[in-house]
Structures are given as structure tokens and as C-alpha cells.
Amino acid sequence: MAPLGSTSAEAGKFLAVRALAHGAARLLGAALVSALILLASACGGPHGPEAGIGITAGVPGALPRDFDWSYRDTYRGWPVWPRHRQHPIRGSFLDPRGRSEQLGGYHFGIDISVDDAHPDPSAPRGLGHRVYAVEGGEASDVLAAPLHPACSSRRLSIAHFDYWHVSPTVTPGQHVAAGAPIGWSCLGEWHVHLAEWTRVDGQRIWVNPLHPGGKIAPYTDTAPPLVQALRFFGAPGRALSADLEPPAASVPLAADRLHGLVELRAEIGDPQSHWGFIARHPRWETLFHPYRVEVTIRSRSTREIVLRRVEFQSDQLPDTPFLVHYAPSTVQNETIPQCRAGPPRADCAGTYWFRPFSRSREELWNTAKVRNGAYEITVRSWDIAGNSGAATRRVVVANSPAQ
């Protein structure tokens, strides 16, 4: 791993190969050999059809502040009824999908929940709720019955949006007006997966459908993100497991005696303020992936900032490999069918752990680059609505003379 503030020679010990849409992410380092194979799943695999990973210099996942969102019409709404009222979302953009090196990646859209306990009375057998276009255009990539008997595999695309787990009622090439019905949700899936794409420097990439000024409206969120825990670890003594759930092969460090190379892990989640019908089932509620995470280290004696870094911003799929973005102990949230089938007391909300020091590669804080003494480490997180939350931990750097 390349420590923060390392020399070019030290940094040369570390090589990160960027994760590709249908390829592999491989991290090589003096003490790390970790492979991650990215595969697409039925919903929320690392990448959908023809999508690439957005590459923007600087902060992973960030788009330029002056990015021009271009649509074919001015319609705004939701893809399920009622079209102009907010609906609950359980799967957020960049949620972890997969737990191991055999299957791991980012959720490339949002999962808009529908109440399959109360389907539309006019829905055909096996289907649940009408689905509507949020942007007008020609239907394409239409995967419909009878060639796709499994409803969960049906989907379609119109303009900048893909609709998954939807049984289409339109045909390829058919022009669809914004707000018009385009299909039915699959009964038993309890959601419609909505993905949005755009082009950056000629490259087609997946973006966060909830971005300000976008098509999905109204959308209100008044609950700030929660930075719930900050933990410190030493450099791993062996290769990290590609499975996020078990503890990694790193030794925990006491906050009052940090020394050498230090990894910071932060537990962060963004509560939602609108749950609709899910409010009747609190166990089904989940946290959102945070929109932006920043870490600051400040000397308590001089008040000097010795490090300030934005880890990521969730505008687009980041170029950060999956196992750099997420830290061990991350747990994928479960779907509503999984929650309903599981034990009543089971936790199906999932847990997010991040590596605030890391961006496009795994990095550690080299405490040998600063003086021994007391410091404050603050991790701040924002949601896409602009709400923020933070946690500060007092630490002490205590390097031995040999370090």
C-alpha cells in the first residue's frame, strides 16, 4: 500500500489497476494481493449493458460542477404511480452488490419500492404496478415475454433511462412520451430498478438518478448522514480477504497510540426521511450510501491541518475499485423478499464501512511524517440533498524513535 505523503519511490511499490465494466480489479502491493472479479447480476450487479466506469480527475465519482444535464423534455416525476409523489427507495446508488471476489460491485441505479402486498387490481397475472417513462424517446433494449419467461430478467431502455424487473408493454423503436405507461413491475420483486446514464468526454457512464435538477421529483430528504464509528488499524500482515464481511487481517490500533502506517475505517449511513408504505414495516428500512465523504486531520496543539481529503462523491460510478471503496465488515442490505422470508428479528438493513484515506487505491496515513502528539480526526459526510453529519475522534501519534 502507498502511505499518504509517500515519496515517488515508495509509491512505486504500489500499482492499482482500475476496475473495468466487465473485467477485473486487481490490487498489487508489497503486502497486498487482492483480486476482484466484477460480474453483472440480475439487479444491481457492478454494471449494466454497455455502461462504462466514469473517469474524472481528482475525486472518484465526481462530475464537474458545471456539468450540463441534457434531456429530451422537461418532464419530471416518478416511474410508478402516483407519478408526482415521492416513493420509498431501498437500494441506493453505489450500494455494495456482492460479498466476495466471485461477485462484487456497485449498484448502478436506485431501487424504487412498490407495495406488492397491494398490486394494481388491473395488473395482468404475475405483474404488480404500472411503470411510466420519466423521459420521452424510442424504446430500445426491450427484453419482454415470451422470450424472457422470468419476469425479473425483463427490462427496457428509453432515452437516458433503463427500467429493470419491468415487463414491457412497448415494442422496440416505438416512440414513448414522457409520463406514458411502458410496462408493469414484476410481482414479488417489490421494486423497480431505475438506472440513468449520460456521456462524459464521449464515454457512456451510469450516474445517480437522484442528482439535483434531474428527472426524479419531488424528492425530499431532511435526515443528515450518520458517521457512527471510526476505527484504526495497522498495515495488514498478509493479503486481505476479498470477502468484505469477515474481519480483515489487520491489527486494531488504540486511538491513543497510533504509530507507523494507519488505516482508518468509518461506518457511515444516510437515513431517509420518506418511507411511504415501508413505514409500516420498520425492519425493511435501510440506510442510503452517502453522497460525499471527507476526512480532515488537525493538530490539537497548533491547529494546523495536516491532511484533508475527499474520498468520493456519488455522481457517477467511481473508478475506485470495489475493495478500496468499501472496508471489511461491510454487509449488503437484503431485499424485501429476503426480509420477509427471514427470521422476524433478523437485521436486513446492511452496514457500510468506508476507507476515508483511500481514493483510487488503498492508502494509509504514515504517522512518521508528522510529530508525535495529539490530533483530531474528523470524518464528515453529506447526502445528495446537502445535509451533513460528522464525527471527530481525538488520537495520539506515538511513534517510537526507530519509526
N, C-alpha and C positions, 0 to 999 in steps of 0.2 A: 504494500500500500504506500502511496505517496503522502507523507505528512504535510499538513498545512505549513506554508512558508518554507518548503524544502528547496534545496538547490536544484539546478537543472540536472546535475549528476544523480542526485537522489531520486528525482522524478523520473529519470531514465530507467529506474528499476521497475517502474510500473507501466503497464500497457493496457488500455481499455479499448476493446473493440465494440463499436456501437451496435446495439440491438437492431436487427433488420426486421421488416414487416413479416416475412415468412422464413426467417433464418434463425441464427443462434446468437446469443450474447455470451461472450466468454471473457472472463476477467483473469489476467495473469499478473502475479506479483511475487515478491520474494517469499511471502508467507501465505499466499493465497492462490489456489487453483480452483475456480468455480465455473461451471458451465450451466447455462440456462437455455433450454430449447423452447422457443416460442411457437405455440400451436394455436390455431383458431378453434374455438368451441362453439356450440350451438348459439349461445348468447354470452357476450362479454368475453370472448377469447381476446388475445392480445390485439388482433387487428382484423378488420373486416375485409371484404373483397376490394382489391385494387388500391387499398389505402397505404400511405407511407407514414413514416415517423417524421414529425416536423423537426426541422433543424434550424434553430435560431441562436445566433451567437450570444453568449452570456448566460442568462438564467434558463435552465431547461424548462421547456413547456411554455415559455413566454412568447407572445406575439408583440410586434412593435406597437407602441402606444397609439400611433396614428393609423393602425391597420384599418383598411376600408372594407367594411362588410357589405357585400353586394348581393341583393336578392332580386328576383323577377317581379315581385309585387310588394305591397306594403301591408299585407295581411299579417295579423298577429293573433295567436290563440294556442290551443292545446289539441293534440291529435285524438283525444277521446272526449265523449260527452260528459258534462257540458263543456263546449269548446272555449268558452270565455270565463272559466272559473278555474282556480288553481286546483291541482291534483297532487296527491302524495307521491313522492319518489323514494324508492328504497335502494336502488343501485345507482351510485353517483359516478361521475366521470373520473376515471383513473382508479376506481376501486380495484383491489387485488383480485385477480381471477386465476385460480390455481395455487397449489401449495408446494409444488415440488419442481425439480429440474425437468420432469417429463411434461409438465403443463404449468406454465406461469406467464402472466402478462397483465396488461392494463385493460380495464373495462372501457371500451371506446365510445360509449354513449351514456344515456341515462335510462333507467327502468321506471316507467310511469305506471303506477299501480292502478289496477281496476278491481272492483269487488266482484269476484267470480261466485260469491255466495248469492249474489243477486244479478244474474245476467239479464241482458235486454230480452224481454218476452218475445220479440220478433226475430231473435237471432236464430240462424239455422242450427241444426243439431251439431253439437261439439264445438260451437263457437259462442262467444260471450258478449262482446261490446263493439259497437260501430267504431271504426277508425277513420279519421279525417286527415286530409292533406294540410300541412301547415305552410306549404308553398306550392304555387301552381307550376305545371310543367308536364312533360311527357313521361309516362310510366316506363320504367326500364327494370332490368334485372328482376323480372316478375317470376317468382317461384311459387306456383299455385298447384292446387289439386287438379287432376288426379295423379300427376307425375310425382307429386310430393305428398304422399298419404299422411306422413307425420306432420301434424299441424305446426308443431314447434319449429320445423325447418322452413316453413313458408315465409316469404318476405317480398318486398318490392322497394324500388327507389323512385323518387320523384324530385327533380331539381337537386337541391343540396341536402336532401334528407333520405335516410334509409329507415324502413319500418320492419322490424323483425318480430317473429311469432305472430304474424298477421296473415290471414288467409285473404288474398287479393280478390277484389270484385272488378278490377280493371284489367285491361289487356295491354301487352307491350306496344308502345308507341301511342297509346291513347292519351289525348290531352286532358288534363285534370285541372280544374280551377281550385285555387286555394280555398279551403273550408269545405270542399266537397267530400263525400264519403268515398273511401278507396278500398275498404275491406272490413274484416271482422277480427277481433282478437281471439286467440285460441283459449277456449275454456279450460281452466285448470292451470294455466300459466300465471295468472294473476297479474300480468303486466304486459306492456308494450315496450319493446326496446327501441328507442329513438336515437339515431346517430346523425350527426351533421358533419359535412366536410366542406373544405374550402381549398383554395390554392395559395401557396406561399412560394414565391420565387419559382413558379411553374410547377411546383410539386403538390400533388393532392394529399391532404392530410386530414385526419379527424380532429374536430375541435369540440369544445364544451358547448352543448346546445343551450345552456343557461346564461351565456355571456350577455352583458348589458347591451341593449339595443337589438337583441336577437328576436327570433320569431316566437319564442315561448313566453307568453304573457296572458294574464298577470302572474307575476312571481314575486312573493314577499317572503323574506326571511329576516326575523328580528333577533334570533338567538346567536350570540357570538361563539366562535370555536372555543374548545376547551383544551388547554395544554395540561394534561393530567399528571404526567410524571416525567422526570428527567433522570436518566441513569448513565453511569460511566463505566467503561470497560477498557482493558488494556488491549494491545495488539494481539490478534489470535495466534496461538502457538501452532495451529495446524489449519488445514483447509476448512473453510466454512461449509456447513451443510447447505445444500440448495433448497432444503425444506425450511420454510420460514417459521413453522410453529415450534419445533424444539429449541431450547436454548442453544446459542452458538458456542463455539469452542473459544470463548473469550473470558478472561478472568475479570469479575466485577471489581471496580476500584472504589474505595471510600472517597466521598466528596471532599473530605478534609485532608486527603493525602494523595493528590493526583501527581503522577510522575511519568516521565517517558512519553510514549505515544498513546494518546487517549481518544477513544471513540465515544461519542455522545449519541444516545438513543432517546427519542422523545415520543411519548404516547399522546396523540392529538386526534381529536374528532370534532366534527361540526354538527351540533344538534340542529334539527329542523323545527320551525315554529308552525308548520302546517302539516297535519296528518290525515285530515278527512276521515274516511271510514276506518282507517287503521287506528285511530284514537280509541276505538272500542276494543282493540287488541294490543295493549301496550307492549307485549312481548315481541311483536312484529316490528316495532320501531327500530331504526338503525341510525347510526351517525353517517354523515357525509365525509368524503375525502376533503380535507381542507384545500382552499384555493391557493394559498401562498404561505410559505414558512420562512422565517428569518431567524438567524442566531447572532447574538452580539456577546462579546466577552469584554468586560471592562475592569481595569484595575481598581480595587477599592481604595488604595492609598492615593493614587494620582488622578483617578477618574478618566484616565486615558483608555480609549477603545483600542484593544489590541487585535480584534477581529470582528468584522461584520460581514455577513454573507446571507444572501437569499438562496435557499436550497432549490426551490422550484416554484413555478407558477402554472396553474392548471388551465391554460388557454387551449393547449393542443397536446397531443401525445408527446411526452418529452423524449429526448434522445438518451436520457439516463437509463441504463439497464435496470431491469426489474429488481434485482437483488441489491442494487445500490440505493434505489429509491426507498424500498422497504427494508426495515430491520427485522431480525429474528423476533419471534413471538407475535408477529402479525397473523391475524386469523381472518379469513374471508367470511363475510356475512352470508347467512343462509337465505334461500328463497322462502317465500310464504308457504309453498307446498312442503318444504323441508321443515319449517317451523311448525306447521300443523301436524305433521307426521311424528315429530319428535316428542320426547317427554315434556309435560307441561312446564317444568321448571328449567328446561334447557335454555341456555343463552344462545340466541341465533343472531345477535346484533353484530358480531365480529369485533375486531380490535385493530387499530392502526398504530404501528410503530415506524418512525422515520429516523433517518440519519442526517441531522441538520448540517453536519460538516461536509457532507458529500454532495456533489452535483453530477458531473458526467462520469465520475469514477469514485471509488471508495477512498476517502481521505481521513486522516487522523490529525488531531491537534498535537503538534510537537511542543510539549511544555518546556523542553530545553531551550526554546527560542525566547522565553520570557523569564523574568526574575521570579524567584521563589516569593510567595506571599499570597495574599487574599485577592480573589477575583469574583466578579458576579457574572454568571452566565444566564442570559435571558433568551428564551425562545418565544417568539411571537408568531401568531397565525391569524390569517384573515379568511373570511368566506367571500364568495363571489358578490355578495350584497354590500361588502365593505365593513361588516362587523369584525372586530378583532378581539383576541384574548391572548394572555401571555402568562408565563411562569418564570420566576427568577430563582436561581439556586446559588447560594454562596459556596465557593470552593476554595481550597488552598492548594497551591502548587508547592510540592515539597520534593524537588529533585535532589538526589544525593550528589556529592561533589563529582563522582565519576560520570554522572549524566550531564 
